[in-house]
């Protein structure tokens, strides 16, 4: 795969650079990213592409000239809900966008999950096991909580945040970045959205939780139960910028019985 001279950097992360290159989006991963991870992301996206959820179509998985792996998807003209929230002129506009955001999340969760999606329980338990800075007894308690996910079958995006939802120029909503999608417990996925918002957009986190709780008739205590679990799993991703916030959620593990 080659990038054109007009390729524009959209964002840089610790393990990838995302470009817009004409009518495609190209994620170029660093050399330490295993090929299996890139192909797994492409496989996840292809499975979701077979549902009724609007996603950018996958175009190509290949290597750059320097050997780094890259994933190319179609470019969707429009703005993310994150951008629209930043541009909102008043609280009424913010509330409307949050309603749209949560309605879409619920629609995704209620969509029949592809049979071969990874299980949320296995993914989270494995990630928690890698976080050695957490006391082993706490890790064990958190991993035991994931057993309660057994048999759950909701589609859980795993990183459902406003910047991953595009309001297309065609009026449709598109969801991108399906790296962490699993089949599991909806409330745990809501807990993931909540903690990511608390770390990056604290002004939206509690409002999101209020809207999600009311629309799904889910007690906030049920979402709270999963917060330490998903926070511990997020620590495995090495996100230094939000490390202390995530750890603070894990420290409350004994509060929920």
GIURWO-V544951 format. One record per residue. RES is the residue in one letter. PSI is psi in whole degrees, -180 to 180 (* if undefined). NEAR is the number of other ideal C-beta (glycine too) atoms within 12 Angstrom. D_FIRST is the distance of its C-alpha to the first C-alpha in Angstrom with 2 decimals. Layout:
RES/PSI/NEAR/D_FIRST
RES/PSI/NEAR/D_FIRST
This chain:
X/139/26/0.00
X/142/19/3.78
X/145/26/6.84
X/169/14/9.88
X/-19/9/13.12
X/5/12/14.68
X/135/24/12.67
X/129/18/15.59
X/123/18/16.16
X/-41/22/18.10
X/156/20/19.11
X/131/14/18.90
X/175/23/20.11
X/-22/15/21.16
X/8/23/18.17
X/161/29/15.33
X/133/26/14.46
X/128/29/14.01
X/150/29/12.82
X/126/25/13.82
X/88/28/11.66
X/-121/19/13.96
X/25/18/14.61
X/156/29/12.15
X/131/37/12.35
X/121/37/9.58
X/120/43/11.13
X/117/35/9.94
X/155/34/12.56
X/170/21/14.55
X/-17/17/15.01
X/-9/15/18.15
X/119/27/16.75
X/144/15/17.25
X/-34/20/14.71
X/-34/13/17.66
X/-40/23/17.79
X/-44/34/14.31
X/-32/23/15.09
X/-40/26/18.54
X/-42/35/17.45
X/-39/31/15.52
X/-43/24/18.70
X/-47/38/20.94
X/-40/38/19.32
X/-35/25/19.56
X/-43/27/23.19
X/-32/39/24.08
X/-25/25/22.49
X/-1/20/25.21
X/-169/26/27.94
X/-1/17/29.49
X/135/32/27.64
X/122/26/25.41
X/155/36/21.89
X/133/36/18.57
X/140/22/17.00
X/136/30/14.06
X/-40/24/11.23
X/144/24/8.50
X/122/27/8.32
X/-178/24/5.92
X/147/21/5.83
X/174/27/5.11
X/-30/11/7.32
X/5/14/10.25
X/-10/16/9.96
X/144/25/9.83
X/149/31/8.90
X/147/38/7.52
X/126/41/9.23
X/132/34/9.09
X/166/34/12.59
X/147/26/14.66
X/129/26/16.38
X/112/28/20.13
X/134/19/22.39
X/-164/22/25.27
X/149/22/26.46
X/159/29/26.55
X/-32/39/30.00
X/-45/29/29.69
X/-42/18/29.47
X/-35/24/32.32
X/-40/32/34.41
X/-31/18/34.03
X/-7/16/35.21
X/136/22/38.03
X/-21/12/41.35
X/174/11/43.65
X/-30/14/44.15
X/-40/11/44.48
X/-41/17/40.93
X/-45/26/39.68
X/-41/19/41.70
X/-41/21/40.34
X/-40/34/36.71
X/-39/36/37.55
X/-47/22/39.21
X/-44/29/36.14
X/-49/40/33.95
X/-40/37/36.37
X/-41/22/37.00
X/-41/35/33.31
X/-43/41/33.21
X/-42/29/36.31
X/-42/26/34.92
X/-46/36/31.89
X/-31/38/34.24
X/-2/20/36.46
X/139/28/33.78
X/126/19/34.11
X/137/31/31.70
X/141/24/29.46
X/-35/13/31.31
X/13/16/28.71
X/146/34/27.80
X/152/30/28.40
X/131/27/31.90
X/-42/42/32.42
X/-48/32/35.37
X/-41/22/33.49
X/-49/36/30.58
X/-42/44/32.96
X/-41/32/35.40
X/-41/21/32.79
X/-43/32/31.45
X/-38/37/35.05
X/-20/23/35.87
X/-9/20/33.40
X/88/31/35.08
X/-13/13/37.77
X/-16/19/39.15
X/137/30/40.72
X/136/18/44.11
X/-33/14/43.91
X/-39/12/46.56
X/-43/28/44.67
X/-43/30/41.46
X/-46/18/43.55
X/-42/26/45.05
X/-41/43/41.68
X/-34/30/40.30
X/-31/21/43.48
X/-35/35/42.90
X/-20/34/39.70
X/-26/21/41.96
X/-7/23/43.20
X/-6/35/39.81
X/128/17/40.52
X/-9/13/40.36
X/146/27/38.81
X/20/23/36.36
X/147/33/35.12
X/123/39/31.43
X/110/42/30.82
X/-41/42/27.68
X/-13/41/28.12
X/46/33/26.92
X/97/45/28.58
X/161/34/29.03
X/-32/40/29.35
X/-9/30/25.98
X/8/35/24.31
X/122/40/26.24
X/127/34/25.32
X/102/30/28.17
X/156/22/26.46
X/-19/13/27.84
X/2/12/28.81
X/-5/13/31.13
X/158/20/29.37
X/131/34/28.40
X/141/34/24.91
X/128/41/24.20
X/178/42/20.92
X/74/33/19.97
X/26/37/21.37
X/-41/31/20.58
X/16/36/24.32
X/141/42/25.78
X/176/43/28.74
X/120/36/31.90
X/-140/40/34.94
X/123/37/37.49
X/-43/38/37.03
X/-31/37/39.21
X/-35/45/37.07
X/-37/44/33.99
X/-38/44/36.20
X/-36/44/37.19
X/-48/46/33.56
X/-43/46/33.18
X/-48/41/36.50
X/-32/41/35.81
X/-40/39/32.45
X/-41/35/34.35
X/-35/29/37.20
X/-36/29/34.92
X/-32/25/32.97
X/66/28/35.09
X/-22/17/38.60
X/-18/17/40.12
X/-19/33/38.57
X/-52/30/38.92
X/-36/18/42.56
X/-41/28/42.36
X/-47/40/39.45
X/-40/31/41.54
X/-47/21/44.54
X/-46/32/42.72
X/-45/37/41.01
X/-44/25/44.31
X/-44/18/46.28
X/-31/24/43.95
X/-2/25/43.54
X/42/12/47.10
X/121/30/45.73
X/141/16/47.95
X/-28/25/46.24
X/-32/16/47.68
X/-41/23/45.48
X/-42/34/42.32
X/-36/27/43.85
X/-35/29/44.26
X/-10/41/40.50
X/-50/40/39.73
X/-32/39/40.36
X/-52/47/38.34
X/-29/48/35.13
X/-42/41/35.71
X/-41/44/35.99
X/-40/46/32.77
X/-31/43/30.98
X/-28/36/32.34
X/-17/28/30.25
X/-3/31/27.07
X/34/18/28.33
X/89/24/28.47
X/-36/15/30.79
X/-31/15/31.40
X/14/23/33.09
X/-51/21/34.39
X/-36/17/38.06
X/-45/26/37.99
X/-43/36/36.59
X/-34/25/39.12
X/-34/19/41.93
X/-38/37/41.18
X/-35/33/41.32
X/-16/21/44.66
X/16/22/46.23
X/-31/31/45.63
X/-3/14/49.36
X/-21/14/50.30
X/118/22/49.31
X/*/9/51.45
